[in-house]
Amino acid sequence: MNFNLTQIPDRAIKPRQSGITMIMDKGLSIEEAKNLMSVGHPHIDVVKLGFGTAFVTPNLKEKLDVYRSYDMPVYFGGTLFEAFLIRNQFDDYINVCKEFGVSYMEVSDGSITIPHAEKCGYIEKLSKHGVVLSEVGSKDAAHIIPPYKWIELMRAELNAGSAYVIAEAREAGNVGIYRGTGEVREGLVQEILTQIPAEKILWEAPQKAQQLYFLELIGCNVNLGNIAPSEIIALEAMRIGLRGDTFTLYLDK
């Protein structure tokens, strides 16, 4: 850090197993990726190329090289995995990940229906090729999953080989673990945490109020995802009590 301050909470040091921040890249240019890494790389743990943007991103290999030069893991959005799967191109998906040097993979079923045993089979297969993050929850706001089912699905996917389970929220933060207004479904979250270790859950939390909720509930080393690139420094400041929202969290009472 740039100077000394007391009463700053202990942040996990990279490479982190918990307290990770996942950034959502929805179409940054190569220069924008360079700029992001120049300031954000100490605070970013993994970059997601959102939904299917990798398919249409110009100079994709060159942009991946930028992230790679900072030892930054990158993965393609789960929607791209689903796009390959629904076209019966699962093996092609593996080959694309290998071709582009992508060793993190997301398995999701937010847009298509996959029998859960089959989904766990894909997780198990992909875990032999790299790090798997699997997403639980639907992108359909009308599809409400009861808490016991979230727990059951998360536990099975971790057992199948997922390094982390992602709690679905979309890039807007208005489905899954949130209501349409963006409000946290607190009962759901707290029930999940009675059975699933917090360090194994990556909470999609694109909105500041959502980030604050999880920081207050779990602490500065909570895993947060779908963070906008422009918010990375602000989030890190909020994590350690240097933003008005969390200013008093870590001060001696």
C-alpha positions as CSV (number, residue, x, y, z in Angstrom):
1,M,0.0,0.0,0.0
2,N,1.1,3.6,-0.5
3,F,1.3,4.6,3.2
4,N,0.7,3.3,6.7
5,L,-2.8,3.1,8.3
6,T,-3.7,1.1,11.3
7,Q,-6.9,-0.9,11.8
8,I,-6.9,-2.1,8.2
9,P,-8.3,-5.7,7.9
10,D,-6.0,-8.4,6.7
11,R,-6.7,-9.0,3.0
12,A,-5.7,-12.4,1.6
13,I,-2.6,-12.1,-0.6
14,K,-2.5,-13.2,-4.2
15,P,-2.8,-15.9,-5.4
16,R,-5.9,-15.9,-3.2
17,Q,-8.1,-18.8,-2.4
18,S,-10.7,-16.5,-0.9
19,G,-11.4,-12.8,-1.1
20,I,-11.2,-13.1,-4.9
21,T,-12.6,-10.5,-7.2
22,M,-13.9,-11.4,-10.6
23,I,-14.1,-8.7,-13.2
24,M,-16.6,-8.8,-16.1
25,D,-15.0,-7.8,-19.4
26,K,-17.9,-7.2,-21.7
27,G,-15.8,-5.9,-24.6
28,L,-12.8,-4.0,-23.5
29,S,-10.3,-3.1,-26.3
30,I,-6.7,-4.2,-26.1
31,E,-5.7,-0.8,-24.9
32,E,-8.5,-0.7,-22.3
33,A,-7.4,-4.1,-21.0
34,K,-3.8,-2.8,-20.7
35,N,-5.0,0.2,-18.8
36,L,-7.2,-2.0,-16.5
37,M,-4.3,-4.3,-15.7
38,S,-1.9,-1.3,-15.1
39,V,-4.0,-0.2,-12.2
40,G,-6.2,-3.1,-11.2
41,H,-4.0,-6.2,-11.4
42,P,-3.1,-6.4,-7.7
43,H,-6.8,-6.4,-6.9
44,I,-8.2,-8.6,-9.7
45,D,-8.1,-12.4,-9.4
46,V,-9.9,-13.5,-12.5
47,V,-11.4,-11.9,-15.6
48,K,-14.6,-13.2,-17.3
49,L,-15.2,-12.4,-20.9
50,G,-18.9,-11.9,-20.4
51,F,-21.6,-14.2,-21.9
52,G,-20.6,-14.9,-25.6
53,T,-18.4,-11.8,-26.3
54,A,-15.3,-14.0,-26.9
55,F,-16.9,-15.1,-30.2
56,V,-17.1,-11.6,-31.6
57,T,-14.1,-9.9,-29.9
58,P,-11.6,-8.7,-32.5
59,N,-8.0,-9.7,-31.8
60,L,-9.0,-12.0,-29.1
61,K,-5.6,-13.8,-28.8
62,E,-3.9,-10.4,-28.5
63,K,-6.2,-9.4,-25.7
64,L,-5.7,-12.7,-23.9
65,D,-2.0,-12.1,-24.2
66,V,-2.4,-8.8,-22.3
67,Y,-4.0,-10.6,-19.4
68,R,-1.6,-13.4,-19.6
69,S,1.4,-11.0,-19.3
70,Y,0.0,-10.2,-15.8
71,D,-0.5,-13.8,-14.9
72,M,-4.3,-13.1,-14.9
73,P,-6.6,-16.0,-15.3
74,V,-9.4,-15.5,-17.9
75,Y,-12.4,-17.5,-18.7
76,F,-15.2,-17.4,-21.2
77,G,-18.7,-16.6,-20.0
78,G,-21.0,-19.6,-19.2
79,T,-23.4,-18.5,-21.9
80,L,-20.7,-19.5,-24.5
81,F,-20.3,-22.9,-22.9
82,E,-24.1,-23.3,-23.2
83,A,-24.0,-22.1,-26.8
84,F,-21.5,-24.9,-27.6
85,L,-23.4,-27.5,-25.6
86,I,-26.8,-26.9,-27.3
87,R,-25.1,-27.3,-30.7
88,N,-23.6,-30.6,-29.6
89,Q,-20.1,-29.1,-29.7
90,F,-18.8,-29.9,-26.2
91,D,-15.5,-31.3,-27.5
92,D,-15.1,-28.2,-29.7
93,Y,-15.5,-26.1,-26.6
94,I,-12.6,-28.0,-24.9
95,N,-10.5,-27.5,-28.1
96,V,-11.3,-23.8,-28.2
97,C,-10.2,-23.4,-24.6
98,K,-7.0,-25.2,-25.4
99,E,-6.4,-23.2,-28.6
100,F,-6.7,-19.9,-26.8
101,G,-4.8,-21.0,-23.6
102,V,-7.8,-20.6,-21.4
103,S,-7.5,-22.9,-18.4
104,Y,-10.5,-21.6,-16.4
105,M,-13.9,-22.7,-17.5
106,E,-17.5,-21.9,-16.5
107,V,-20.2,-24.5,-16.5
108,S,-23.7,-23.0,-16.3
109,D,-27.3,-23.8,-17.2
110,G,-28.9,-20.4,-17.0
111,S,-30.1,-20.3,-20.5
112,I,-30.7,-23.9,-21.3
113,T,-32.0,-26.9,-19.3
114,I,-29.3,-29.5,-18.4
115,P,-30.2,-32.5,-16.2
116,H,-28.1,-31.9,-13.1
117,A,-26.3,-35.3,-13.2
118,E,-25.3,-34.4,-16.8
119,K,-24.1,-31.0,-15.7
120,C,-22.0,-32.6,-13.0
121,G,-20.6,-34.9,-15.6
122,Y,-19.4,-31.9,-17.7
123,I,-17.9,-30.4,-14.5
124,E,-16.0,-33.6,-13.9
125,K,-14.7,-33.8,-17.5
126,L,-13.6,-30.1,-17.6
127,S,-11.9,-30.3,-14.2
128,K,-9.4,-32.6,-15.9
129,H,-8.4,-29.8,-18.2
130,G,-8.4,-26.8,-15.8
131,V,-10.1,-24.9,-13.1
132,V,-13.9,-25.1,-13.2
133,L,-16.4,-22.5,-11.9
134,S,-20.0,-23.6,-12.0
135,E,-23.0,-21.4,-11.8
136,V,-26.1,-22.1,-9.9
137,G,-29.3,-20.2,-10.5
138,S,-31.5,-19.3,-13.5
139,K,-31.4,-16.1,-15.6
140,D,-35.2,-16.4,-15.7
141,A,-36.5,-14.1,-12.9
142,A,-39.8,-16.2,-12.7
143,H,-37.9,-19.4,-12.0
144,I,-37.5,-19.3,-8.2
145,I,-35.2,-22.1,-6.7
146,P,-35.9,-22.9,-3.0
147,P,-32.9,-22.6,-0.6
148,Y,-32.6,-26.4,0.0
149,K,-32.3,-26.9,-3.8
150,W,-29.5,-24.2,-4.1
151,I,-27.6,-26.1,-1.3
152,E,-28.2,-29.5,-2.9
153,L,-27.0,-28.2,-6.4
154,M,-24.0,-26.4,-5.0
155,R,-22.8,-29.3,-2.9
156,A,-23.1,-31.7,-5.8
157,E,-21.2,-29.4,-8.2
158,L,-18.4,-28.9,-5.7
159,N,-18.2,-32.6,-5.2
160,A,-18.0,-33.0,-9.0
161,G,-14.9,-30.9,-9.2
162,S,-15.9,-27.2,-9.2
163,A,-13.3,-25.0,-7.5
164,Y,-16.0,-22.4,-6.8
165,V,-19.8,-22.3,-7.3
166,I,-21.1,-19.0,-8.6
167,A,-24.4,-17.6,-7.3
168,E,-26.2,-16.4,-10.3
169,A,-27.2,-12.7,-10.6
170,R,-26.7,-11.7,-14.2
171,E,-24.6,-8.7,-15.1
172,A,-27.4,-6.4,-13.8
173,G,-27.8,-8.1,-10.4
174,N,-31.5,-8.6,-10.6
175,V,-32.2,-12.4,-10.6
176,G,-31.0,-15.5,-8.7
177,I,-29.9,-14.4,-5.3
178,Y,-31.5,-11.0,-5.8
179,R,-35.0,-9.8,-6.3
180,G,-35.9,-7.8,-9.5
181,T,-35.1,-4.6,-7.6
182,G,-31.6,-5.8,-6.8
183,E,-32.4,-6.4,-3.2
184,V,-30.6,-9.4,-1.7
185,R,-32.7,-12.4,-0.9
186,E,-31.2,-12.5,2.6
187,G,-33.0,-15.6,3.9
188,L,-31.7,-17.6,0.9
189,V,-28.1,-16.3,1.2
190,Q,-28.0,-17.1,5.0
191,E,-29.5,-20.5,4.6
192,I,-26.9,-21.4,1.9
193,L,-24.1,-20.3,4.2
194,T,-25.3,-22.8,6.9
195,Q,-24.3,-25.7,4.5
196,I,-21.8,-24.4,1.9
197,P,-18.4,-22.8,2.9
198,A,-18.3,-19.1,2.1
199,E,-14.8,-19.4,0.6
200,K,-16.3,-21.8,-2.0
201,I,-19.0,-19.4,-3.2
202,L,-18.4,-16.6,-5.7
203,W,-21.3,-14.1,-5.2
204,E,-22.2,-12.2,-8.4
205,A,-22.6,-8.6,-7.0
206,P,-22.4,-5.9,-9.6
207,Q,-24.2,-3.3,-7.5
208,K,-22.5,-1.4,-4.7
209,A,-25.3,-2.1,-2.2
210,Q,-24.9,-5.9,-3.0
211,Q,-21.2,-5.7,-2.5
212,L,-21.7,-3.9,0.8
213,Y,-24.2,-6.6,2.0
214,F,-21.7,-9.4,1.5
215,L,-18.8,-7.4,3.0
216,E,-20.8,-6.8,6.1
217,L,-22.1,-10.4,6.3
218,I,-18.9,-12.3,5.5
219,G,-16.0,-9.8,5.7
220,C,-13.3,-8.3,3.5
221,N,-12.3,-11.6,2.1
222,V,-15.7,-12.5,0.6
223,N,-15.6,-13.7,-3.1
224,L,-17.3,-11.2,-5.4
225,G,-17.9,-11.4,-9.1
226,N,-19.4,-9.5,-12.1
227,I,-17.6,-6.4,-11.0
228,A,-17.3,-3.6,-13.6
229,P,-13.7,-2.8,-14.6
230,S,-14.2,0.8,-13.6
231,E,-15.1,-0.2,-10.1
232,I,-12.1,-2.3,-9.1
233,I,-10.3,0.3,-7.1
234,A,-13.4,1.6,-5.4
235,L,-14.4,-2.0,-4.4
236,E,-11.0,-2.7,-3.0
237,A,-11.2,0.5,-0.9
238,M,-14.6,-0.6,0.3
239,R,-13.3,-4.0,1.2
240,I,-10.9,-2.6,3.7
241,G,-13.0,0.2,5.2
242,L,-11.8,3.1,3.1
243,R,-15.1,4.1,1.6
244,G,-17.9,5.8,3.5
245,D,-20.2,2.7,3.4
246,T,-17.6,0.5,5.3
247,F,-15.7,3.3,7.1
248,T,-16.5,2.1,10.7
249,L,-16.5,-1.7,10.0
250,Y,-13.0,-2.3,11.2
251,L,-12.3,0.5,13.6
252,D,-11.8,-0.3,17.3
253,K,-15.1,0.2,19.1
